[in-house]
Amino acid sequence: MKSDLPGSGSAPPLAHAVLLVDDEPQALKWFARSYGDEFDVRTAASVRQALELLDRQGHEVAVLLTDYRMPERDGVALLAEVRQRHPLVSRLLMSAYADKDVAMAAVNLGHVGQILEKPLDEPLTRRALREALAACQQRLREQTLLQRRDEALRETLGFLAHEVGTPLATVSGYLHAMRERQQPPQCGNTDLVCLTQRRPGEIDAMLDAALRRTDYAQSLVATFVRTARDAYHADGSASELASDLVRSVREGYPFDGDEARWLVCDVLQDFVLPGQRDLLYLVLCTVVKNALLALHSALPAEPRIRIVVAGTPDRAVIEISDNGPGIAPEVLTRLTREPVTTRSGSGGSGMGLVFCRRVMASVGGSVEVRSPAGGGAAIRLHFGVPDTEQHHEVSR
């Protein structure tokens, strides 16, 4: 699973404002004037006003600093409610010496992170506000990361369910076909199973294809399990060379007939893959599958899929191209932004390239789709590779 799992949009702006709550108007004005040079200060004159402001602008408020003694409801009551309604906001309490017992109770109950004694000491207050602001923003980053990882895992699981369904449906079809070809045992010998063939080698071909698709489906499931396991570890799954990823797809994808011979791989300059290898394996399998489907829709005399691995000091790319019929311009402009399919009748969902784009965005990369007017298509997976020492020269 910007993803961080995988999210493609930019991160929302972090909360940054400091909200002061005090029932004395002069105290509010003094605080805004004294600390407004460094902080975005918002003010409220009561618990009710503070809660209303948080309901409207809670996504902007990072720190709540409240006085203890206020009419109607005191500052501890406010802190307790904010803890429930806005748990990521850092909570500070201003307290006079006489209120220290109440303030300590607030600390023990977890309503407040720090107590500032009145009258406020400016250097200490500025340091406390900076620390509280940084703590809130760190919590927001961690929450965003977790949300993106959860979203990426849900998205990957849905995509995986569709991808696994295709080879399993093929396996089911082969098994049904073999059952139809089953004949009664010869001479009453029930130890033998007789299958008729419509052409020589048909049964062997069915078994071989079914085994390859079963292995492929198992590899996809194993990929998701590893991705889910590694999603909450900072280092993720182990990195590998781009050429190793291409080799894994070439050896693991369930090609039919002569399809494997259509595939040509050219490593111009190898590089270390960023992010989680397992998700990138799904991406490359998806692009290869789409290229095969395109070729079968209008089979050329010499069908070809070419994978090129090329790295530069600051950029790297894996390009997958085919000499099929190409992509219509009206489809091309929408292809990586929204689910678009020309194969809805055969089970296409249109989510393939959308999924690929989100995975690539999560590793700081992108997807580029090209289709010249004369036919054919090329998918470029762009990677950012900041470390030039990660490149490896490979002879062609």
C-alpha positions in Angstrom: 0.0 0.0 0.0 1.9 8.1 -0.7 1.6 6.2 -0.1 2.7 5.9 1.3 0.3 3.4 0.3 -0.6 3.9 -2.0 -2.2 7.8 -2.2 -1.8 9.9 -5.3 -2.9 13.3 -4.1 -0.8 15.9 -2.3 -1.0 16.0 1.5 -3.4 18.5 3.0 -1.9 21.5 4.8 -1.0 20.7 8.4 -2.8 22.4 11.3 -0.8 25.5 12.3 -2.9 27.9 14.5 -2.8 28.5 18.2 -6.1 29.0 19.9 -6.1 31.0 23.2 -9.2 30.8 25.4 -9.6 33.5 28.2 -12.6 35.4 29.4 -10.6 38.6 29.8 -10.6 40.7 26.5 -7.4 42.5 27.3 -5.6 39.2 27.9 -6.7 38.0 24.4 -5.5 41.2 22.8 -2.2 41.1 24.6 -1.5 37.5 23.7 -2.3 38.0 20.0 -0.1 41.1 19.9 2.8 39.4 21.8 2.9 36.1 20.0 1.3 36.9 16.7 4.8 37.6 15.2 5.5 33.8 15.3 2.2 32.1 15.5 -1.2 32.3 13.8 -3.2 33.2 16.9 -7.0 32.7 17.2 -8.9 33.7 20.3 -12.1 32.8 22.1 -13.7 34.4 25.2 -15.5 31.3 26.5 -15.6 27.5 26.4 -18.7 27.8 24.1 -16.9 30.1 21.7 -13.8 27.9 21.6 -15.8 24.8 20.8 -17.7 26.6 18.0 -14.4 27.8 16.6 -13.0 24.3 16.7 -16.0 22.9 14.9 -15.5 25.4 12.1 -11.7 25.6 12.0 -10.5 22.5 13.8 -8.5 21.4 10.8 -6.3 24.6 11.2 -5.9 24.6 15.0 -2.8 22.7 16.3 -2.6 24.1 19.9 -5.2 25.0 22.4 -4.1 27.1 25.3 -6.8 27.9 27.9 -7.1 29.7 31.2 -8.5 27.7 34.1 -10.8 30.2 35.7 -13.7 31.2 33.5 -17.4 31.7 34.0 -19.9 29.0 33.0 -17.4 26.2 32.4 -13.7 26.1 33.4 -10.6 25.4 31.3 -10.3 21.8 32.5 -13.9 21.0 31.2 -12.9 22.5 27.9 -9.7 20.4 27.7 -11.6 17.2 28.5 -14.1 17.9 25.7 -11.5 18.8 23.2 -9.6 15.6 24.0 -12.7 13.7 22.9 -13.7 15.8 19.9 -10.3 16.9 18.6 -7.8 14.4 20.0 -4.9 15.4 17.8 -4.9 19.0 19.1 -2.1 19.8 21.6 -3.7 21.0 24.9 -2.1 23.4 27.3 -3.5 25.0 30.5 -2.7 28.4 32.0 -3.0 28.3 35.8 -2.4 30.7 38.7 -0.5 29.3 41.7 -3.8 28.9 43.7 -5.1 26.5 41.0 -2.2 24.1 41.0 -4.1 21.2 42.6 -6.8 21.4 39.9 -4.2 21.7 37.2 -2.3 18.6 38.4 -5.6 16.7 38.4 -6.0 17.7 34.8 -2.5 16.4 34.0 -3.2 13.1 35.8 -6.5 12.7 33.8 -4.6 13.2 30.6 -6.6 16.3 29.6 -3.5 18.5 29.3 0.0 18.1 28.1 1.6 21.0 29.9 0.8 23.7 32.4 2.0 27.3 32.0 1.9 29.4 35.1 0.4 32.9 35.1 1.7 35.4 34.5 3.2 33.9 31.3 7.0 33.9 30.9 7.4 34.7 27.2 10.5 32.6 26.4 9.1 29.6 28.2 5.7 30.1 26.6 7.1 30.4 23.1 9.1 27.2 23.6 6.0 25.3 24.9 3.9 26.5 21.9 6.6 25.4 19.5 6.9 22.0 21.0 3.1 21.6 21.2 2.7 22.7 17.5 5.4 20.3 16.4 3.8 17.4 18.4 0.4 18.0 16.8 1.8 18.2 13.3 3.7 14.9 13.9 0.5 13.2 15.0 -1.3 14.5 11.9 1.5 13.2 9.7 1.3 9.8 11.3 -2.5 9.7 11.1 -2.3 10.7 7.4 0.3 7.9 6.8 -1.9 5.3 8.5 -4.9 6.4 6.5 -3.1 6.2 3.2 -1.7 2.8 4.1 -5.1 1.5 5.0 -6.6 3.0 1.8 -3.8 1.5 -0.3 -4.3 -1.9 1.3 -8.1 -1.8 0.6 -7.5 -0.7 -2.9 -4.9 -3.3 -3.5 -7.1 -6.0 -2.1 -10.0 -5.0 -4.4 -7.7 -4.9 -7.4 -6.1 -8.2 -6.4 -9.5 -9.9 -6.1 -10.2 -9.0 -9.7 -6.8 -10.1 -10.9 -6.9 -13.4 -9.1 -10.4 -14.1 -10.4 -9.2 -14.2 -14.0 -6.7 -17.0 -13.8 -9.0 -19.0 -11.4 -11.8 -18.7 -13.9 -9.6 -20.1 -16.6 -8.5 -23.0 -14.4 -12.2 -23.7 -13.7 -12.9 -23.7 -17.4 -10.1 -26.2 -18.1 -11.4 -28.5 -15.3 -14.9 -28.4 -16.7 -13.6 -29.2 -20.2 -11.6 -32.2 -18.8 -14.7 -33.5 -17.0 -16.7 -33.3 -20.3 -14.0 -35.4 -21.9 -14.1 -38.1 -19.2 -15.2 -41.5 -20.5 -16.5 -44.6 -18.7 -13.6 -46.9 -17.6 -12.5 -49.5 -20.2 -13.3 -53.1 -19.4 -14.8 -52.2 -16.0 -11.4 -51.3 -14.6 -12.2 -48.5 -12.2 -8.5 -47.8 -11.5 -8.2 -46.1 -14.8 -9.6 -42.7 -15.8 -10.1 -42.2 -19.6 -10.1 -38.8 -21.1 -10.7 -38.2 -24.8 -8.8 -35.6 -26.8 -10.1 -33.5 -29.7 -6.5 -33.0 -30.8 -3.2 -34.5 -29.8 -1.7 -33.0 -26.6 -4.9 -31.2 -25.7 -5.1 -32.6 -22.1 -1.5 -32.0 -21.4 -1.9 -28.4 -22.6 -4.9 -27.9 -20.3 -3.1 -29.3 -17.3 0.0 -27.2 -18.0 -2.0 -24.0 -18.5 -4.1 -24.7 -15.3 -0.9 -25.2 -13.3 0.7 -22.0 -14.6 -2.4 -20.0 -13.8 -2.7 -21.5 -10.3 0.9 -20.7 -9.6 0.3 -17.1 -10.8 -2.8 -16.7 -8.7 -0.9 -18.0 -5.7 2.0 -15.5 -6.4 -0.5 -12.7 -6.4 -2.0 -13.7 -3.1 1.5 -14.1 -1.6 2.3 -10.6 -2.9 -0.7 -9.1 -1.1 0.1 -10.9 2.1 3.7 -9.6 2.0 2.4 -6.1 1.2 0.0 -6.2 4.1 2.7 -7.5 6.4 5.2 -4.9 5.4 2.8 -1.9 5.2 3.4 -0.8 8.8 7.1 -1.2 8.8 9.2 1.8 7.9 11.6 -0.1 5.7 8.9 -2.1 3.8 10.0 -5.1 1.8 13.6 -5.5 0.6 14.6 -3.5 -2.5 15.8 -5.2 -5.6 17.1 -4.3 -9.1 14.7 -3.4 -11.8 16.1 -6.2 -13.9 15.2 -8.7 -11.2 11.6 -7.4 -11.2 11.4 -7.8 -14.9 12.8 -11.3 -14.6 10.3 -12.3 -12.0 7.4 -11.2 -14.2 8.9 -13.0 -17.2 9.2 -16.2 -15.3 6.0 -16.0 -13.2 3.4 -14.6 -15.6 1.1 -17.4 -17.1 1.8 -16.8 -20.8 -0.3 -18.9 -23.2 1.1 -20.6 -26.3 3.8 -18.5 -27.9 3.1 -15.4 -25.8 6.4 -15.7 -23.9 8.3 -15.5 -27.2 6.7 -12.1 -27.9 8.4 -10.6 -24.9 11.8 -9.0 -25.4 13.7 -7.4 -22.5 16.5 -4.9 -22.9 18.4 -3.6 -19.8 20.3 -0.5 -20.8 21.1 0.6 -17.3 19.9 -1.2 -14.2 18.8 0.6 -11.0 17.5 -0.2 -7.5 13.7 0.0 -7.2 12.3 2.3 -4.6 9.4 1.3 -2.3 7.8 -2.1 -2.0 8.8 -4.6 -4.7 5.6 -6.6 -4.3 3.4 -3.7 -5.4 5.6 -3.0 -8.3 5.4 -6.6 -9.3 1.6 -6.2 -9.5 2.1 -3.0 -11.6 4.3 -4.7 -14.1 2.1 -7.8 -14.4 -0.9 -5.5 -15.0 0.9 -3.6 -17.8 2.1 -6.8 -19.5 -1.4 -8.3 -19.3 -2.9 -5.2 -20.9 -0.3 -5.4 -23.7 -1.2 -9.1 -24.4 -4.9 -8.3 -24.5 -4.2 -5.4 -27.0 -2.2 -7.7 -29.2 -4.8 -10.4 -29.2 -7.5 -7.9 -30.2 -5.8 -7.3 -33.5 -2.9 -9.7 -33.8 -0.1 -8.4 -36.0 2.1 -10.7 -38.1 4.9 -10.5 -35.6 3.5 -9.6 -32.2 6.0 -8.0 -29.8 6.1 -6.7 -26.3 9.4 -4.9 -25.4 10.5 -4.1 -21.8 13.3 -1.6 -21.5 15.1 -0.8 -18.2 17.0 2.5 -18.3 18.4 4.6 -15.5 20.0 8.0 -15.3 21.6 9.8 -12.3 18.3 11.4 -11.3 15.6 9.5 -13.1 14.9 5.9 -14.1 12.2 4.3 -16.2 10.8 0.9 -17.1 9.1 1.1 -20.5 6.7 -1.6 -21.7 5.7 -1.2 -25.4 3.7 -3.3 -27.8 2.9 -3.2 -31.6 -0.8 -3.7 -31.2 -3.6 -1.5 -32.5 -2.9 1.4 -30.1 -5.2 3.4 -27.9 -7.9 5.7 -29.2 -7.2 9.4 -28.4 -10.4 9.9 -26.4 -9.5 6.9 -24.2 -5.8 7.9 -23.9 -6.5 11.2 -22.2 -8.5 9.6 -19.4 -6.6 6.3 -19.0 -4.6 6.9 -15.9 -7.0 9.3 -14.2 -10.2 7.3 -14.1 -11.4 3.7 -14.7 -11.7 3.4 -18.4 -12.1 0.0 -20.2 -12.8 -1.1 -23.7 -13.3 -4.7 -22.5 -16.2 -4.4 -20.1 -17.9 -7.3 -21.9 -15.0 -9.6 -21.0 -14.6 -8.6 -17.4 -12.4 -5.5 -17.7 -12.8 -3.1 -14.9 -10.7 -0.2 -16.1 -8.9 0.0 -12.7 -5.6 -1.5 -13.9 -3.8 1.7 -14.9 -5.5 3.7 -12.1 -4.0 1.2 -9.6 -0.6 1.4 -11.3 -0.6 5.2 -11.2 -1.4 5.2 -7.4 1.3 2.7 -6.7 3.9 4.7 -8.7 2.8 7.9 -6.9 3.4 6.2 -3.6 7.0 5.6 -4.5 7.5 9.1 -5.8 7.1 8.1 -9.5 4.5 8.4 -12.2 2.9 6.6 -15.2 3.1 8.0 -18.7 1.0 6.5 -21.6 1.9 7.0 -25.2 0.2 5.8 -28.3 1.3 7.2 -31.7 -1.2 7.6 -34.5 0.3 4.7 -36.5 -0.5 2.1 -33.8 1.2 0.5 -30.8 1.3 1.8 -27.2 4.0 2.4 -24.6 3.6 2.6 -20.8 6.5 4.3 -19.0 6.9 3.8 -15.3 9.0 6.7 -14.1 11.0 6.4 -10.9 12.9 9.1 -8.9 16.4 7.7 -8.1 18.2 10.3 -6.1 21.2 8.1 -5.2 23.5 7.9 -8.2 25.5 5.1 -6.6 22.5 2.8 -6.9 22.9 2.4 -10.7 24.5 -0.6 -12.3 25.9 -0.8 -15.8 24.7 -3.9 -17.6 26.0 -5.0 -21.0 23.4 -5.5 -23.7 
